[in-house]
Amino acid sequence: MCEDMDLCLFGGGSGLPLIGDKFPEVEVKTTKGTFKLPDHYAGKWFVLFSHPADFTPVCTTEFVGFQKRYDQFKELNTELIGLSIDQVFSHLKWIEWIKDNMGVEIEFPVIADDRGELAEMLGMISPFKGNNTVRAVFVVDDKGVIRAMIYYPQEVGRNLDEIVRLVKALQKSDKDGVATPADWPNNELPEKGAVIIPPASTVEEMEERKKACEKGEIKCLDWWLCYKVE
């Protein structure tokens, strides 16, 4: 039986967040003030990412990289929010250092999870990696639902363009009811820029898929692997 009611919210009581879970309702203290998640971003997507600690080399490169892509995320109706187990004054001083020494102003908020409660709840702390957070990424949609999670070890910096691509792919899937192949939109298979039509789930759908392919309405390698290029 799950003893912690906050953790029971996740994964049907498994204690860890799963894709499809609602993001927990929590109040967070940030460099932009105190607000509640996910309500603060109602109607918007957001990417919550953790970093091991302020004033660390790899984390600094990531923050600069996220900021340089901030406009790309905004174009996708998506906000950024960082997190580490540091106090607000540490975040503020680090952000000031980045601006003064690298010429980049960090515009998105950074959560000061100094007690580690949210980090624990989201599975960001590994007992094999000390007391700091690993490099976790949570993509949350405009309805407050966790749509994707990525965990990197502390020693490996993230591919920030992949996170942009991930948000684009999820929104494409929602909008058009399609799936995106490996490396979309620069995929090699089945064609560059192609999106996958979900497989047929009944005999009737299978026959309809075959007919649509014969008419040239869609392209198919077989009835279970059909796609279109836009």
N, C-alpha and C positions, 0 to 999 in steps of 0.2 A: 504493500500500500504506500502511496506517495504521501509523505508527511508534510512537505512544504507546498502550500496551496499555490504559490506563484509558479513553482516548477511544475506542478501538476497540470498547468495550462498547456504545456508543451507535449507534443507527441503522444497524446492520449495517456499521459501520466508517466511517460518514459523519463521525464526530467530534463531532456535536451530538446532544443528547438528543431523542428522539422520544416521542410518546404511545405507550405500550405497552412502553417500555423498563423494565427493572428500575432502580430508583434505585441509584447506585453505593454500594458498601460503603466508607464513609469514617469516620475518626475526627475528631470536631470538638471544638473548644475553645469553651465557651459560658459565659454568665453563671451557669449552673446546674451547671457542672462539665464534665468531658470524658466524652463517650460516643460510641458508634458508631451511624451511620445506615446502613440503615433499621432495624437490629435494636432500637434503643432504643424504637421505637414499634411493636414487633411486636404484631399484633392490633388496631392502631389506624390510622386515617387520620392524615395530617398535612399541613399547609400550610406549605411553606417559602417565605418571601418575602424578597427582598433590598431594601435601601434604599441610596441613594447614599452617605450618610455620617451619622454622629451629629451632633447639634447643628445640624441643618438644619431650616428651617421646615416644609416639606411632609412630611418624614419624621416629624417630631414629631406632626403631625396624624394621620398614618396609624397610628403606634404607639398613640396614645390611642384611635383608632377601633377598631383590632384588639382592644385590651384590653377595650373596652366590649362587644364581641361575643364575648368569649372563652367565656362560658357557653353561647352558642348553638352554638359549635363543639364544646364538650365534650358537649353533648346529642347531637351527631352522631358521637360517638366519634372526634373529630378534635382533634388538638393543633396548636398554632401554634409556629413557630420562625423567628426573624428572622435576617438575615445582612447584614453589610457588611464592607468591607475596613478595619476598625478594630481596635484592640487591646482586650482585655477591659476594661482600666481605663477606657477611653473609654466603652464601653458602660455600665459600672457608674455612672460619673459622670453620664452623660446620663439614665439611668433614675432616678437619685437626683434630678436636676433636675426631671424630669417629675413625680415624686411630690411634691416640695417646692413646686413652682410651679403645678401643674395639678391636684393632688389625686388623681392616678391612679397606682396601683401596677402596674407591668408585671410580670405573673406568669409569662409564657412566657419560655423561654430565647432568647438572642441569640448567634449564632455569631460569633466573632472570626476571620474569614478574613483575617488580616493579611498573609498572603503571596499571597492571591488565587487559590490553587490550586483550591478548589472552585468559586469564581465563574467561573474560566476553563473548567473542565470542564463547567459547566452553561450556558455561553454568556451569562453575565450581564454581560460587559464588552464594550461596543461601542467600536471604535476611533474612532468619530465623536463619542463622548460623554466623552472623557477617560479617566482611570484608575479612576473610580468605577463601581460597579455600577449598571445600570439598575434599574427597578422590576420585577423578575421575580417570578412566582408559579408554584410547582409544587404541584399537588395529587397526593398519593401515597396509594394505598389501603392497606388493612390487610394486603396481601400484598407490599407494597414496590414496587408497579408505578406508574409515572408515568401518571396518568390525564388530566391537563390541564396546560397551560402558558399563561401570559399574560405578555406583555412590554409594559411601559409605558415611555415616555421619562422622563427625570429630571424634566422640567418639568410632568408631569401626575400628580396624585395619583390613587390607585386608588378605584374604587367598591367599598367593602368589603362592602356588602350583596350585590353581585353575586357575590363570592367565596363567601359563605354559600350563596347560591342555587345556585351551581355544585356545591358539595359535596352539597347536598340532591338536586339533579337526577341526579348520578352515582349516588348511593346508591339513588334511586328506580328508575333504569334497571336497576341490578344486581338489586335485590330483585324487581321485577315483570316484567323483560324487555321494557320499553317504552322509547320515546324521549320526550323532552319538547319541546314546540314553543317557538317564540320567546316570550320573556317569561314562560314558565311559572314559577309557578302562576297568574299574573295575565294569561295569554295572551288575546288577542282572538280568535284562530282556533285550531282550529275552534270551540271553546267555552271559556269561562273554566274553568280547572282541568282541561281534558282532557289526556290523555296519548295519544301516538301508538302504534298497534300496528304493529310492523315489517311492511313490505310483503311480499306473497306472493312466493315465489321459484320456484314450480313451477305448472304448470297446475292440479294437484290442489288446491294451497293457494289458488289464485285462486278456484276454484269453491266451496271451503269458505268462503272469506271472503264471497262473494256470498250464500251460504245463511245464514250467521250474521247478515249485515246484514238480510236479508229477515225473519228471525225476531225481529229486534230485540235480538239478543244483543250486538251492537256497533253503532256508528254509522259510516256511510261517506259520503264525498262521491263516492267511486268506490272500486272494489275495491283500488286501490293507496294510498288515503288513508283509512284507517279509524282510529277512535279510540274511547275510552271515557271517561266522566266518573265520577269516584269520589266 
